[in-house]
Amino acid sequence: MPILRDLDHAATLAHNHGWKVDRSDPGRNPPAIWIQPCPNCGAFDAEVANLDGQIVVSCRGCDDPAAITRLLYTPNGATPEPVHQAHALTKLDIAAILAADPPTHEWVWDGYIERRTVTVLHGDGGTGKSILAGHLARAITTGGTCLGRPTTIGNVVIVDAENHLAEISRRLHALDFAHAPEDRVNYYRASDPILGSPDKVDVDLLTQVLEIHEANACILDSQRGVWAGDEKEAIEIRPLYRALQAMAEQLDCAVILIHHDRRMGGYSGSSDIHNAADTRLHLERPDPDKPERILHHAKARSSVQLPAAAYTFTFDQGLGQFTFTQPREPITDIDRVWHALDDDEWLLATDIRDRVGIRNDLVRPMLWELVSAGRAQHLKGPPGRSARAIGFRRLSPSSNSSQPREQSGTVAGTVPSADCSPGSPPLDPLRGRGDPGTVEHAELFPDPGTVPTSDDEEPA
């Protein structure tokens, strides 16, 4: 292999090719130059350093100093030796691609995770990320359901760099792996970062394990445990996810990477975690005193994002297992307000405040939003209340459709109901209409500037 005499020699060779050279500060030890970009891979900068008189070439992208040095020595304009194939370009046959039907989704977990993709599942510590991943793994071993959605039967490899053996044993029992097919799940503990360091991502060992077990899904718990790089650096995150995606595509396997959230909320690290992953799932526990979890489908590169799914899991002492409820859409504060309304009785905002435990200034906008959405009615001066008070009551879809209506959209006949139809003429929600003492109709979409702020209270 050609030998570089010193840093000036390397810089001269790089300049002859038109490559940019950046020199280190004079006081840096060891002294070095950086060739931008690396002549071999083009992904990172190649470093040429003088270590006590020995010239050392390195690049975190290709880690092939011999190839870099050969390219420096290749005369400008001559055909260089083949470059590192990991970064070679592959020209696609567009005509052949368009001549065939587009491929269908091959789901490992229906709607969430596909084969040949990388998914990051993140959340705060204690939200149950590992348990959800274990529940998914158990479902895949038999082709069962996970949170109500089917999985495709296959082999699973779990690499655990977080939990000690006793905790792993307890979880395997609690997730009912005792009744899973023995050859379907393979569990490994990792004592060192098996995916390498910031200087070099290494998926060779993991690739061998997945090939041996013909894995359809691989769960890595967690990113920090299996990789020693800096999650805050995009320049380090991108090669990690690129290597995992290449491995997933090569092995026809889905890779699920468990990751942690920041204290301030959101996943910890570079935005490239979101950008590089094919799918991002965010698990949260809104109330630490309650067992409910919410799974958010935060990113889906090639499919429609699913709505948030709320579920609970608890440990059944009698069964010695975790039990998971069927998922549902999360209950929001506005849903709680709607459920607190009555079908017949007119309630004030203060009544709803006391029922749901939400501040008055937050309850009122939600009530008007429910009126605008046709889910609630409002009335000025409801029976038994102050003439200035604004009453609200629930309007269910069935009652809304079953009541006869005039062409104006108001409720026909003598039904004592306030109006909630978009066809009604706009009226002042404070004045309403009709004779004093009768049921009055108010507009559906009140002007935000006239929405009452305190007059809907009973007089002191």
Buried (B, 14 or more C-beta within 10 A) or exposed (E): EEEBEEBEBBBEBBEEBEBEBEEBEEEEEEBBBBBBBBBBBBBBBBBBBBEEEEBBBBBBBBBBBEBBBBBBEBEEEEEBEEBBEBBEEEEEEEEEEEEEEEEEEEBBBBBBBBBBBBBBBBBBEEBBBBBBBBBBBBBBBEEBBBBEBBBBBBBBBBBBBBBEEEEBEEBBEBBBBEEBEEEBBBBEEBEEBBBBEBEBBBBEEBBEBBEEBEBBBBBBBBBBBBBBBEBEEBBBBBBBBBBBBBBBEEBBBBBBBBBBBEEEEEBBBBEBBBEBBBBBBBBBBEEEEEEBBBBBBBBBEEBEBBEBBBBBBEEEEEEEBBEBBEBEEBBEEBBBBBEBBBEEBBBBBBBBBBBBEBEBEBBBBBBBBBBBEBBBBBBBBBEEBBEBBBBBBBBEEEEBEEBEBEEEBBBEEEEEBBBBBEEBEEBEBBEBBEEEEEBBBBBBEBEEEEBBEEEBBEEE
